[in-house]
Amino acid sequence: MPTKVVFYGRYSSTNQTEQSIEGQLHVCEKYAAEHDMIITQHYIDRAISGTSDHRPDFQRMIEDSASHAFEAVLVYKLDRFARDRYDSAIYKKKLRENGVRVISATENISDGPEGQIMEALIEAMDQHYSADLSRKCKRGLQESFNKGYFIGGYPPYGYKVVDRRLVIDEDKAPIVREIYRRFASGDRYRDILVYLNSHAIMNNNGNPWSYTNLSVTLHSRIYIGEYHVGSMEGVMPCPAIIEKEVFDKVQENSEIFRKRRRERRKSDGFLLTGKLRCSKCGYSICGTGNDKANRKYYYYSCSHCGYCVRSTPLEEKVMSALREYLTEEKVQELASAAYKAYEAESDAPDERMMIRNQLTGIERKIENGINAILNGMDSTTFKEKLAELEWQRDELQKQLDEMEGLSTAFTEEDFQFILSEIVGKVSDAENDKRLIDTVVNRIIIHDKDTAIICINLTNEANEPPLEQILVSLSSPSDAYNQNRILFTQGWMTIAA
């Protein structure tokens, strides 16, 4: 059965045209045909830089991935997905949580286990190095923000941008007021969504409203006249659509609903969520809980065959095995594998070089044009062309300056340092979850006595090539041992 994929295409340069998208699509269609894939939908952003994640179709694609309607995003090159490695790591992680991977039609860059470690460590390193990165990137934005200019990508629903400033969109503002009125009166998200979508009221992207759209709208202080941008200092006043009393009531109701959801949905606290698979049927194993006579029981239960295992003993065994497995030498080995994946992605064709080449060509044309005018040519049309070339040059230079500001290179020592930090921290729920997300590819529950932890490290002796830990759930004295695992018909048997 063909793999369902979507195509994502983008071009950013003012010199590029729709033909750029057609060329990307042609290569991706050829790749899909050769690899038994079917492209079910196109997401395309035109004349938008990949250094920014404010791309309408890109964000729509990320949101749509939650529907599980496709298994992969197919791009011409990985820089079409994102030029900034931080955005690439973060959004690939979001897609991977929804069971979606990113495939390049022209680059043989691994999106496998070592890549997963690389992306997790880059995300962790972002917390260490973001302060320096912010200083490089936000100076110009802060100046624009201080002048009262809107610096986001698309204005929030209910607003539009006029002369670079936010003004109320009188066609959409009544919808915002109605959303707030209904939620303040006690309506739930699903009730409001039914109202909006039954009346064919579209969101900013021209699509039906979703829980995410609604949540952002109901929690944004911009609607009471306070324009915040995360990395900017201060608050910029803007026209208010909602009265503060109504806004506060909405936040109060939202917190009440949130507490109720937390009480009902116990799976939020399960350490191994998203990693467990059932060896009997291959389906996901998810956390669940119940209350019998005020005694709470928590399990991991297969969504298909119903097989279940108590959560606490399993989590303790897995963490014990990982702590014993992750010696200093193994941490270095994992970090080295992640760094190699990072280097491979860094070696992808650099769009900065393409922009520099375009700049060189434009500057040559400008120089030739100026020489022609100095030599007596008097052509109004040529002078207009010269002005257009100068504008293109300035726009390309802006793009290049943005990309230079976002450039950060990591060393293998950086990867080792961050992974050592994660492994060496005192065990708590947050750090244990980060450790699981970083080094564990999946955990296969074989029976009530055995679990197999598949580590994000290539081992050519195994199929698939993941290093495995065989965990004994019934014997406290034998935390783990490594064993060859043979995968048959998509799942596994344990070899002697």
One Martini backbone bead per residue (centre of mass of N, CA, C, O) as a GRO file, in nm:
protein
  496
    1MET     BB    1   0.094   0.037   0.025
    2PRO     BB    2   0.103   0.352  -0.013
    3THR     BB    3   0.253   0.630   0.097
    4LYS     BB    4   0.140   0.905   0.268
    5VAL     BB    5   0.194   1.231   0.134
    6VAL     BB    6   0.330   1.560   0.143
    7PHE     BB    7   0.381   1.870  -0.011
    8TYR     BB    8   0.659   2.104   0.033
    9GLY     BB    9   0.679   2.448  -0.073
   10ARG     BB   10   0.943   2.705  -0.141
   11TYR     BB   11   0.997   3.061  -0.184
   12SER     BB   12   1.198   3.378  -0.135
   13SER     BB   13   1.295   3.510  -0.377
   14THR     BB   14   1.244   3.772  -0.598
   15ASN     BB   15   1.364   3.594  -0.845
   16GLN     BB   16   1.155   3.398  -0.794
   17THR     BB   17   0.909   3.161  -0.903
   18GLU     BB   18   0.670   2.934  -0.986
   19GLN     BB   19   0.887   2.749  -1.118
   20SER     BB   20   1.015   2.657  -0.856
   21ILE     BB   21   0.776   2.485  -0.762
   22GLU     BB   22   0.754   2.304  -1.012
   23GLY     BB   23   1.036   2.181  -0.978
   24GLN     BB   24   0.997   2.058  -0.699
   25LEU     BB   25   0.746   1.884  -0.769
   26HIS     BB   26   0.870   1.712  -0.992
   27VAL     BB   27   1.085   1.572  -0.815
   28CYS     BB   28   0.885   1.461  -0.597
   29GLU     BB   29   0.711   1.290  -0.788
   30LYS     BB   30   0.940   1.105  -0.878
   31TYR     BB   31   1.016   1.002  -0.598
   32ALA     BB   32   0.739   0.884  -0.522
   33ALA     BB   33   0.721   0.677  -0.756
   34GLU     BB   34   0.996   0.523  -0.668
   35HIS     BB   35   0.871   0.495  -0.338
   36ASP     BB   36   0.572   0.433  -0.294
   37MET     BB   37   0.409   0.714  -0.327
   38ILE     BB   38   0.146   0.952  -0.223
   39ILE     BB   39   0.025   1.265  -0.309
   40THR     BB   40  -0.238   1.440  -0.126
   41GLN     BB   41  -0.084   1.728  -0.077
   42HIS     BB   42  -0.041   2.087  -0.091
   43TYR     BB   43   0.223   2.303   0.042
   44ILE     BB   44   0.253   2.666  -0.014
   45ASP     BB   45   0.521   2.914  -0.010
   46ARG     BB   46   0.548   3.254  -0.114
   47ALA     BB   47   0.788   3.474  -0.062
   48ILE     BB   48   0.931   3.313   0.195
   49SER     BB   49   1.130   3.281   0.447
   50GLY     BB   50   1.306   3.013   0.617
   51THR     BB   51   1.383   3.181   0.887
   52SER     BB   52   1.078   3.162   0.917
   53ASP     BB   53   0.761   3.046   1.079
   54HIS     BB   54   0.577   3.264   0.916
   55ARG     BB   55   0.393   3.021   0.755
   56PRO     BB   56   0.092   2.933   0.660
   57ASP     BB   57   0.126   2.643   0.529
   58PHE     BB   58   0.320   2.534   0.738
   59GLN     BB   59   0.129   2.560   0.984
   60ARG     BB   60  -0.100   2.392   0.861
   61MET     BB   61   0.065   2.131   0.836
   62ILE     BB   62   0.129   2.094   1.134
   63GLU     BB   63  -0.167   2.083   1.222
   64ASP     BB   64  -0.260   1.845   1.025
   65SER     BB   65  -0.082   1.613   1.149
   66ALA     BB   66  -0.291   1.539   1.381
   67SER     BB   67  -0.485   1.365   1.180
   68HIS     BB   68  -0.322   1.127   1.030
   69ALA     BB   69  -0.329   1.159   0.693
   70PHE     BB   70  -0.008   1.147   0.711
   71GLU     BB   71   0.351   1.026   0.711
   72ALA     BB   72   0.480   1.263   0.524
   73VAL     BB   73   0.724   1.508   0.424
   74LEU     BB   74   0.790   1.639   0.101
   75VAL     BB   75   1.105   1.764  -0.017
   76TYR     BB   76   1.348   1.884  -0.207
   77LYS     BB   77   1.474   2.030   0.046
   78LEU     BB   78   1.544   2.099   0.374
   79ASP     BB   79   1.544   2.418   0.330
   80ARG     BB   80   1.237   2.428   0.273
   81PHE     BB   81   1.150   2.372   0.563
   82ALA     BB   82   1.435   2.488   0.700
   83ARG     BB   83   1.713   2.698   0.779
   84ASP     BB   84   1.669   2.671   1.076
   85ARG     BB   85   1.768   2.443   1.313
   86TYR     BB   86   1.566   2.499   1.532
   87ASP     BB   87   1.308   2.478   1.370
   88SER     BB   88   1.364   2.199   1.257
   89ALA     BB   89   1.371   2.045   1.528
   90ILE     BB   90   1.095   2.133   1.645
   91TYR     BB   91   0.907   2.050   1.397
   92LYS     BB   92   0.996   1.758   1.374
   93LYS     BB   93   0.899   1.681   1.655
   94LYS     BB   94   0.601   1.741   1.610
   95LEU     BB   95   0.565   1.542   1.378
   96ARG     BB   96   0.666   1.285   1.526
   97GLU     BB   97   0.433   1.289   1.738
   98ASN     BB   98   0.234   1.237   1.468
   99GLY     BB   99   0.392   1.029   1.269
  100VAL     BB  100   0.592   1.236   1.112
  101ARG     BB  101   0.812   1.280   0.839
  102VAL     BB  102   1.110   1.400   0.675
  103ILE     BB  103   1.169   1.428   0.315
  104SER     BB  104   1.430   1.421   0.082
  105ALA     BB  105   1.465   1.409  -0.272
  106THR     BB  106   1.804   1.507  -0.285
  107GLU     BB  107   1.884   1.394   0.008
  108ASN     BB  108   2.104   1.182   0.215
  109ILE     BB  109   1.953   1.246   0.503
  110SER     BB  110   1.919   1.158   0.812
  111ASP     BB  111   1.600   1.057   0.998
  112GLY     BB  112   1.701   0.896   1.231
  113PRO     BB  113   1.822   0.821   1.531
  114GLU     BB  114   2.056   1.031   1.535
  115GLY     BB  115   1.869   1.266   1.453
  116GLN     BB  116   1.700   1.258   1.712
  117ILE     BB  117   1.926   1.331   1.902
  118MET     BB  118   2.011   1.593   1.769
  119GLU     BB  119   1.738   1.744   1.805
  120ALA     BB  120   1.722   1.719   2.114
  121LEU     BB  121   1.996   1.867   2.170
  122ILE     BB  122   1.934   2.131   2.028
  123GLU     BB  123   1.696   2.201   2.205
  124ALA     BB  124   1.869   2.210   2.463
  125MET     BB  125   2.085   2.420   2.361
  126ASP     BB  126   1.893   2.657   2.324
  127GLN     BB  127   1.885   2.724   2.633
  128HIS     BB  128   2.196   2.807   2.643
  129TYR     BB  129   2.212   3.000   2.354
  130SER     BB  130   1.970   3.211   2.323
  131ALA     BB  131   2.079   3.478   2.428
  132ASP     BB  132   2.286   3.531   2.203
  133LEU     BB  133   2.089   3.504   1.966
  134SER     BB  134   1.896   3.733   2.043
  135ARG     BB  135   2.094   3.970   2.024
  136LYS     BB  136   2.138   3.935   1.709
  137CYS     BB  137   1.814   3.943   1.609
  138LYS     BB  138   1.639   4.190   1.782
  139ARG     BB  139   1.717   4.485   1.728
  140GLY     BB  140   1.532   4.569   1.487
  141LEU     BB  141   1.264   4.475   1.617
  142GLN     BB  142   1.271   4.661   1.865
  143GLU     BB  143   1.253   4.926   1.710
  144SER     BB  144   0.980   4.870   1.574
  145PHE     BB  145   0.822   4.820   1.836
  146ASN     BB  146   0.875   5.106   1.965
  147LYS     BB  147   0.711   5.244   1.712
  148GLY     BB  148   0.440   5.050   1.672
  149TYR     BB  149   0.500   4.800   1.510
  150PHE     BB  150   0.420   4.525   1.335
  151ILE     BB  151   0.615   4.197   1.367
  152GLY     BB  152   0.453   3.993   1.253
  153GLY     BB  153   0.305   3.806   1.019
  154TYR     BB  154   0.002   3.767   1.114
  155PRO     BB  155  -0.268   3.891   1.215
  156PRO     BB  156  -0.492   3.872   1.430
  157TYR     BB  157  -0.794   3.796   1.481
  158GLY     BB  158  -0.955   4.119   1.411
  159TYR     BB  159  -0.709   4.218   1.241
  160LYS     BB  160  -0.507   4.473   1.080
  161VAL     BB  161  -0.270   4.621   0.852
  162VAL     BB  162  -0.180   4.973   0.875
  163ASP     BB  163   0.105   5.115   0.835
  164ARG     BB  164   0.228   4.881   1.035
  165ARG     BB  165  -0.048   4.881   1.197
  166LEU     BB  166  -0.285   4.806   1.423
  167VAL     BB  167  -0.622   4.729   1.333
  168ILE     BB  168  -0.952   4.702   1.321
  169ASP     BB  169  -1.161   4.444   1.200
  170GLU     BB  170  -1.495   4.494   1.141
  171ASP     BB  171  -1.565   4.199   1.030
  172LYS     BB  172  -1.419   4.022   1.280
  173ALA     BB  173  -1.467   4.139   1.568
  174PRO     BB  174  -1.754   4.016   1.631
  175ILE     BB  175  -1.649   3.726   1.654
  176VAL     BB  176  -1.470   3.767   1.899
  177ARG     BB  177  -1.697   3.862   2.089
  178GLU     BB  178  -1.865   3.601   2.065
  179ILE     BB  179  -1.657   3.406   2.177
  180TYR     BB  180  -1.631   3.543   2.456
  181ARG     BB  181  -1.926   3.536   2.540
  182ARG     BB  182  -1.963   3.227   2.537
  183PHE     BB  183  -1.733   3.147   2.734
  184ALA     BB  184  -1.826   3.333   2.974
  185SER     BB  185  -2.116   3.168   2.977
  186GLY     BB  186  -1.998   2.838   2.947
  187ASP     BB  187  -1.890   2.756   2.696
  188ARG     BB  188  -1.736   2.534   2.502
  189TYR     BB  189  -1.534   2.462   2.256
  190ARG     BB  190  -1.726   2.276   2.093
  191ASP     BB  191  -1.959   2.482   2.082
  192ILE     BB  192  -1.808   2.706   1.928
  193LEU     BB  193  -1.720   2.537   1.683
  194VAL     BB  194  -2.002   2.472   1.587
  195TYR     BB  195  -2.086   2.760   1.536
  196LEU     BB  196  -1.865   2.849   1.337
  197ASN     BB  197  -1.886   2.604   1.126
  198SER     BB  198  -2.199   2.626   1.071
  199HIS     BB  199  -2.137   2.943   0.964
  200ALA     BB  200  -1.876   2.953   0.787
  201ILE     BB  201  -1.633   3.039   0.976
  202MET     BB  202  -1.320   3.147   0.920
  203ASN     BB  203  -1.006   3.164   0.949
  204ASN     BB  204  -0.715   3.319   0.856
  205ASN     BB  205  -0.662   3.061   0.643
  206GLY     BB  206  -0.957   2.956   0.542
  207ASN     BB  207  -1.036   2.767   0.778
  208PRO     BB  208  -1.150   2.586   1.000
  209TRP     BB  209  -1.187   2.576   1.316
  210SER     BB  210  -0.982   2.515   1.603
  211TYR     BB  211  -0.858   2.458   1.907
  212THR     BB  212  -0.606   2.631   1.862
  213ASN     BB  213  -0.735   2.892   1.760
  214LEU     BB  214  -0.917   2.932   2.009
  215SER     BB  215  -0.702   2.942   2.231
  216VAL     BB  216  -0.545   3.185   2.127
  217THR     BB  217  -0.782   3.386   2.131
  218LEU     BB  218  -0.862   3.342   2.452
  219HIS     BB  219  -0.537   3.430   2.551
  220SER     BB  220  -0.501   3.705   2.416
  221ARG     BB  221  -0.403   4.038   2.511
  222ILE     BB  222  -0.462   4.198   2.249
  223TYR     BB  223  -0.784   4.229   2.304
  224ILE     BB  224  -0.695   4.455   2.548
  225GLY     BB  225  -0.435   4.626   2.421
  226GLU     BB  226  -0.183   4.401   2.442
  227TYR     BB  227   0.123   4.391   2.278
  228HIS     BB  228   0.300   4.092   2.256
  229VAL     BB  229   0.651   3.985   2.245
  230GLY     BB  230   0.854   3.759   2.367
  231SER     BB  231   1.149   3.912   2.284
  232MET     BB  232   1.027   4.175   2.378
  233GLU     BB  233   1.028   4.484   2.523
  234GLY     BB  234   0.738   4.526   2.647
  235VAL     BB  235   0.432   4.713   2.567
  236MET     BB  236   0.198   4.754   2.304
  237PRO     BB  237  -0.034   4.949   2.213
  238CYS     BB  238  -0.379   4.870   2.116
  239PRO     BB  239  -0.665   4.797   1.995
  240ALA     BB  240  -0.959   4.710   2.150
  241ILE     BB  241  -1.217   4.444   2.166
  242ILE     BB  242  -1.201   4.370   2.474
  243GLU     BB  243  -1.299   4.360   2.782
  244LYS     BB  244  -1.145   4.298   3.078
  245GLU     BB  245  -1.376   4.153   3.227
  246VAL     BB  246  -1.416   3.937   3.009
  247PHE     BB  247  -1.130   3.825   2.999
  248ASP     BB  248  -1.114   3.734   3.297
  249LYS     BB  249  -1.351   3.534   3.279
  250VAL     BB  250  -1.220   3.350   3.070
  251GLN     BB  251  -0.971   3.269   3.240
  252GLU     BB  252  -1.131   3.145   3.471
  253ASN     BB  253  -1.279   2.926   3.305
  254SER     BB  254  -1.024   2.796   3.184
  255GLU     BB  255  -0.907   2.694   3.457
  256ILE     BB  256  -1.142   2.513   3.533
  257PHE     BB  257  -1.130   2.328   3.281
  258ARG     BB  258  -0.834   2.240   3.319
  259LYS     BB  259  -0.868   2.093   3.589
  260ARG     BB  260  -1.074   1.887   3.489
  261ARG     BB  261  -0.894   1.757   3.275
  262ARG     BB  262  -0.669   1.661   3.464
  263GLU     BB  263  -0.850   1.471   3.633
  264ARG     BB  264  -0.942   1.290   3.384
  265ARG     BB  265  -0.639   1.307   3.249
  266LYS     BB  266  -0.375   1.096   3.339
  267SER     BB  267  -0.167   1.071   3.087
  268ASP     BB  268   0.021   1.322   3.132
  269GLY     BB  269   0.217   1.154   3.358
  270PHE     BB  270   0.341   0.966   3.147
  271LEU     BB  271   0.662   0.878   3.064
  272LEU     BB  272   0.606   0.666   2.792
  273THR     BB  273   0.472   0.837   2.600
  274GLY     BB  274   0.503   0.734   2.254
  275LYS     BB  275   0.700   0.452   2.292
  276LEU     BB  276   0.494   0.224   2.298
  277ARG     BB  277   0.475  -0.132   2.203
  278CYS     BB  278   0.311  -0.409   2.072
  279SER     BB  279   0.410  -0.736   1.990
  280LYS     BB  280   0.132  -0.865   1.899
  281CYS     BB  281   0.015  -0.596   1.702
  282GLY     BB  282   0.181  -0.297   1.691
  283TYR     BB  283   0.055  -0.109   1.882
  284SER     BB  284  -0.013   0.127   2.089
  285ILE     BB  285   0.079   0.227   2.425
  286CYS     BB  286  -0.125   0.365   2.679
  287GLY     BB  287  -0.225   0.568   2.923
  288THR     BB  288  -0.406   0.481   3.228
  289GLY     BB  289  -0.696   0.521   3.465
  290ASN     BB  290  -0.825   0.448   3.801
  291ASP     BB  291  -1.092   0.416   4.062
  292LYS     BB  292  -1.079   0.198   4.347
  293ALA     BB  293  -1.181   0.277   4.634
  294ASN     BB  294  -0.959   0.523   4.630
  295ARG     BB  295  -0.769   0.347   4.441
  296LYS     BB  296  -0.509   0.398   4.232
  297TYR     BB  297  -0.471   0.298   3.882
  298TYR     BB  298  -0.192   0.239   3.658
  299TYR     BB  299  -0.162   0.208   3.296
  300TYR     BB  300  -0.058   0.023   3.013
  301SER     BB  301  -0.252   0.022   2.707
  302CYS     BB  302  -0.370  -0.134   2.440
  303SER     BB  303  -0.561  -0.004   2.167
  304HIS     BB  304  -0.633  -0.304   2.047
  305CYS     BB  305  -0.592  -0.573   2.257
  306GLY     BB  306  -0.563  -0.472   2.583
  307TYR     BB  307  -0.293  -0.489   2.678
  308CYS     BB  308  -0.139  -0.475   3.013
  309VAL     BB  309   0.059  -0.257   3.239
  310ARG     BB  310   0.209  -0.145   3.498
  311SER     BB  311   0.357   0.163   3.528
  312THR     BB  312   0.564   0.190   3.761
  313PRO     BB  313   0.744  -0.063   3.718
  314LEU     BB  314   0.819   0.003   3.426
  315GLU     BB  315   0.953   0.279   3.470
  316GLU     BB  316   1.168   0.185   3.672
  317LYS     BB  317   1.306  -0.020   3.486
  318VAL     BB  318   1.382   0.167   3.256
  319MET     BB  319   1.550   0.374   3.419
  320SER     BB  320   1.750   0.171   3.535
  321ALA     BB  321   1.861   0.071   3.264
  322LEU     BB  322   1.956   0.345   3.155
  323ARG     BB  323   2.153   0.423   3.383
  324GLU     BB  324   2.334   0.170   3.336
  325TYR     BB  325   2.389   0.210   3.027
  326LEU     BB  326   2.484   0.524   3.074
  327THR     BB  327   2.776   0.561   3.028
  328GLU     BB  328   3.032   0.756   2.947
  329GLU     BB  329   3.090   0.605   2.679
  330LYS     BB  330   2.793   0.604   2.572
  331VAL     BB  331   2.754   0.906   2.565
  332GLN     BB  332   2.976   0.960   2.357
  333GLU     BB  333   2.855   0.784   2.134
  334LEU     BB  334   2.585   0.934   2.105
  335ALA     BB  335   2.700   1.218   2.055
  336SER     BB  336   2.862   1.142   1.801
  337ALA     BB  337   2.619   1.051   1.631
  338ALA     BB  338   2.470   1.324   1.644
  339TYR     BB  339   2.698   1.494   1.515
  340LYS     BB  340   2.701   1.354   1.241
  341ALA     BB  341   2.412   1.437   1.171
  342TYR     BB  342   2.468   1.740   1.189
  343GLU     BB  343   2.685   1.751   0.969
  344ALA     BB  344   2.511   1.642   0.739
  345GLU     BB  345   2.307   1.878   0.750
  346SER     BB  346   2.523   2.107   0.718
  347ASP     BB  347   2.603   1.993   0.417
  348ALA     BB  348   2.387   2.119   0.297
  349PRO     BB  349   2.279   2.326   0.086
  350ASP     BB  350   2.354   2.670   0.082
  351GLU     BB  351   2.156   2.951   0.054
  352ARG     BB  352   2.363   3.172   0.093
  353MET     BB  353   2.520   3.115  -0.166
  354MET     BB  354   2.286   3.172  -0.361
  355ILE     BB  355   2.245   3.467  -0.274
  356ARG     BB  356   2.528   3.565  -0.337
  357ASN     BB  357   2.510   3.501  -0.639
  358GLN     BB  358   2.271   3.689  -0.694
  359LEU     BB  359   2.410   3.947  -0.600
  360THR     BB  360   2.638   3.944  -0.803
  361GLY     BB  361   2.458   3.960  -1.056
  362ILE     BB  362   2.313   4.227  -0.985
  363GLU     BB  363   2.566   4.407  -0.948
  364ARG     BB  364   2.659   4.371  -1.238
  365LYS     BB  365   2.410   4.500  -1.371
  366ILE     BB  366   2.432   4.772  -1.230
  367GLU     BB  367   2.713   4.847  -1.333
  368ASN     BB  368   2.641   4.834  -1.634
  369GLY     BB  369   2.418   5.046  -1.622
  370ILE     BB  370   2.583   5.283  -1.518
  371ASN     BB  371   2.785   5.286  -1.753
  372ALA     BB  372   2.575   5.340  -1.973
  373ILE     BB  373   2.479   5.614  -1.864
  374LEU     BB  374   2.765   5.750  -1.859
  375ASN     BB  375   2.780   5.692  -2.188
  376GLY     BB  376   2.468   5.821  -2.275
  377MET     BB  377   2.234   5.665  -2.194
  378ASP     BB  378   1.866   5.726  -2.262
  379SER     BB  379   1.652   5.531  -2.055
  380THR     BB  380   1.368   5.490  -1.886
  381THR     BB  381   1.343   5.183  -1.875
  382PHE     BB  382   1.630   5.129  -1.764
  383LYS     BB  383   1.597   5.293  -1.502
  384GLU     BB  384   1.370   5.115  -1.389
  385LYS     BB  385   1.537   4.855  -1.386
  386LEU     BB  386   1.753   4.962  -1.192
  387ALA     BB  387   1.563   5.008  -0.952
  388GLU     BB  388   1.479   4.709  -0.929
  389LEU     BB  389   1.760   4.593  -0.877
  390GLU     BB  390   1.811   4.750  -0.614
  391TRP     BB  391   1.576   4.626  -0.459
  392GLN     BB  392   1.667   4.332  -0.482
  393ARG     BB  393   1.935   4.368  -0.340
  394ASP     BB  394   1.822   4.462  -0.065
  395GLU     BB  395   1.650   4.209  -0.006
  396LEU     BB  396   1.882   4.002  -0.015
  397GLN     BB  397   2.050   4.134   0.210
  398LYS     BB  398   1.845   4.092   0.433
  399GLN     BB  399   1.841   3.784   0.421
  400LEU     BB  400   2.145   3.747   0.477
  401ASP     BB  401   2.150   3.889   0.754
  402GLU     BB  402   1.954   3.695   0.893
  403MET     BB  403   2.121   3.434   0.848
  404GLU     BB  404   2.378   3.524   0.994
  405GLY     BB  405   2.236   3.568   1.274
  406LEU     BB  406   2.141   3.245   1.284
  407SER     BB  407   2.429   3.144   1.303
  408THR     BB  408   2.512   2.818   1.454
  409ALA     BB  409   2.782   2.638   1.592
  410PHE     BB  410   2.852   2.308   1.675
  411THR     BB  411   3.003   2.077   1.880
  412GLU     BB  412   3.082   1.776   2.011
  413GLU     BB  413   3.108   1.890   2.299
  414ASP     BB  414   2.823   2.000   2.320
  415PHE     BB  415   2.677   1.729   2.302
  416GLN     BB  416   2.816   1.598   2.547
  417PHE     BB  417   2.732   1.804   2.760
  418ILE     BB  418   2.421   1.784   2.736
  419LEU     BB  419   2.392   1.478   2.778
  420SER     BB  420   2.534   1.471   3.052
  421GLU     BB  421   2.330   1.654   3.192
  422ILE     BB  422   2.082   1.473   3.157
  423VAL     BB  423   2.201   1.215   3.289
  424GLY     BB  424   2.317   1.361   3.569
  425LYS     BB  425   2.060   1.430   3.673
  426VAL     BB  426   1.823   1.435   3.880
  427SER     BB  427   1.557   1.248   3.929
  428ASP     BB  428   1.277   1.348   3.732
  429ALA     BB  429   1.010   1.393   3.538
  430GLU     BB  430   1.136   1.595   3.335
  431ASN     BB  431   1.418   1.458   3.288
  432ASP     BB  432   1.321   1.173   3.219
  433LYS     BB  433   1.164   1.260   2.967
  434ARG     BB  434   1.408   1.374   2.814
  435LEU     BB  435   1.570   1.115   2.806
  436ILE     BB  436   1.368   0.945   2.652
  437ASP     BB  437   1.338   1.137   2.400
  438THR     BB  438   1.645   1.117   2.318
  439VAL     BB  439   1.732   0.784   2.330
  440VAL     BB  440   1.444   0.674   2.263
  441ASN     BB  441   1.255   0.514   2.020
  442ARG     BB  442   1.145   0.236   2.160
  443ILE     BB  443   0.904   0.020   2.338
  444ILE     BB  444   0.876  -0.330   2.376
  445ILE     BB  445   0.611  -0.535   2.471
  446HIS     BB  446   0.620  -0.877   2.519
  447ASP     BB  447   0.564  -0.914   2.830
  448LYS     BB  448   0.540  -0.923   3.179
  449ASP     BB  449   0.878  -0.981   3.176
  450THR     BB  450   0.929  -0.811   2.894
  451ALA     BB  451   1.152  -0.559   2.755
  452ILE     BB  452   1.232  -0.340   2.470
  453ILE     BB  453   1.495  -0.115   2.419
  454CYS     BB  454   1.528   0.131   2.168
  455ILE     BB  455   1.812   0.281   2.057
  456ASN     BB  456   1.960   0.578   1.912
  457LEU     BB  457   2.161   0.338   1.773
  458THR     BB  458   2.362   0.205   1.555
  459ASN     BB  459   2.329  -0.159   1.462
  460GLU     BB  460   2.413  -0.381   1.214
  461ALA     BB  461   2.314  -0.657   1.365
  462ASN     BB  462   2.032  -0.526   1.329
  463GLU     BB  463   1.665  -0.552   1.282
  464PRO     BB  464   1.666  -0.279   1.308
  465PRO     BB  465   1.931  -0.032   1.347
  466LEU     BB  466   1.909  -0.088   1.682
  467GLU     BB  467   1.983  -0.057   1.995
  468GLN     BB  468   1.945  -0.300   2.258
  469ILE     BB  469   1.736  -0.362   2.552
  470LEU     BB  470   1.694  -0.619   2.784
  471VAL     BB  471   1.415  -0.633   3.005
  472SER     BB  472   1.360  -0.743   3.333
  473LEU     BB  473   1.054  -0.736   3.516
  474SER     BB  474   1.099  -0.990   3.738
  475SER     BB  475   1.420  -0.914   3.792
  476PRO     BB  476   1.591  -0.709   4.002
  477SER     BB  477   1.895  -0.819   3.961
  478ASP     BB  478   1.825  -0.793   3.637
  479ALA     BB  479   1.804  -0.517   3.468
  480TYR     BB  480   2.002  -0.589   3.215
  481ASN     BB  481   2.049  -0.691   2.861
  482GLN     BB  482   2.210  -0.757   2.575
  483ASN     BB  483   2.038  -0.842   2.261
  484ARG     BB  484   1.936  -1.015   2.002
  485ILE     BB  485   1.690  -0.888   1.764
  486LEU     BB  486   1.436  -1.026   1.571
  487PHE     BB  487   1.259  -0.905   1.297
  488THR     BB  488   0.917  -1.006   1.223
  489GLN     BB  489   0.672  -0.879   1.053
  490GLY     BB  490   0.754  -0.593   1.213
  491TRP     BB  491   0.849  -0.762   1.455
  492MET     BB  492   0.931  -0.988   1.733
  493THR     BB  493   1.201  -1.195   1.828
  494ILE     BB  494   1.399  -1.386   2.048
  495ALA     BB  495   1.713  -1.471   2.051
  496ALA     BB  496   1.949  -1.699   2.176
   0.00000   0.00000   0.00000
